Amino acid sequence: MTKELSLEQREELLSTLKARFEKNIERHEWVEWPKVQEKLEANADKLWSLHEMERTGGEPDVVDYDKETDEFVFADCSAESPKGRRSVCYDQEALESRKKHKPENSALNMAAEMGIEVLTEEQYRELQKVGKFDMKTSSWVLTPADVRERGGALFCDLRYGRVFMYHNGADSYYGARGFRGSLRV
């Protein structure tokens, strides 16, 4: 798979991102679009990753800015867990452990292929402060090593106005569970 976008794809993606940015200004009132666009145009590899986030249904948008690194943070802002990233187990080890009915991929593998990071529990909770996400679905979150070593993995969702974190076997997968990612540009 090529990791370069055509001029048409770049223009279409930038147009989509700008429209979403302007429609959801409450997520990032502290920044102006031209500054974001300048960063995007200077980072073709990051633009490709955002294209992958968009292609898989993530609806990426700016949700934070890191002053220390001078980076904008994009996250998946689709109302529900991105459709193109559901029905995946947690990681490669979990995928290999399944003897029957293996999913096509894992959350960590897909994120790495896309050049993004799976949200941590803390990032997931921060994301919920800029909108209401996963009210019908759930999303895998980065799992601490001590939990993963015991065969488990963590996921979150929003129910009753609260973020809940749960555990499941890392090899489990469901049609309503995917993962949300972030990208620094």
SULHU-V68025 format. One record per backbone hydrogen bond with DSSP energy under -0.5 kcal/mol. CO is the residue of the C=O (numbers start at 1). NH is the residue of the N-H. Records with the same first field share a line. If there is no record, write none. Layout:
# SULHU-V68025
CO = NH + NH
This chain:
# SULHU-V68025
6 = 10
7 = 11
8 = 12
9 = 13
10 = 14
11 = 15
12 = 16
13 = 17
14 = 18
15 = 19
16 = 20
17 = 21
18 = 22
19 = 23
20 = 24
22 = 25
24 = 27
25 = 28
28 = 31
32 = 35 + 36
33 = 37
34 = 38
35 = 39
36 = 40
37 = 41
38 = 42
40 = 43
43 = 47
44 = 48
45 = 49
46 = 50
47 = 51
48 = 52
49 = 53
50 = 54
51 = 55
52 = 56
53 = 58
54 = 57
56 = 84
58 = 77 + 78
59 = 77
61 = 75
64 = 73
65 = 67
66 = 70 + 71
71 = 66
72 = 74 + 185
73 = 63 + 64
74 = 183
75 = 61
79 = 134 + 135
82 = 85
83 = 86
89 = 107
90 = 108
91 = 95
92 = 96
93 = 97
94 = 98
95 = 98
105 = 89
106 = 110
107 = 111
108 = 112
109 = 113
110 = 114
111 = 115 + 116
112 = 115
117 = 182
119 = 142
120 = 124
121 = 125
122 = 126
123 = 127
124 = 128
126 = 129
127 = 130
131 = 133
134 = 158
138 = 178
139 = 156
140 = 180
141 = 154
144 = 147 + 148
145 = 149
147 = 150 + 152
148 = 151
151 = 170
153 = 168
154 = 141
155 = 166
156 = 139
157 = 159 + 164
159 = 162
162 = 159 + 164
164 = 157
166 = 155
168 = 153
169 = 172
170 = 90
174 = 87 + 177
176 = 138
177 = 87 + 88
178 = 140
180 = 119
181 = 76
182 = 117
183 = 74
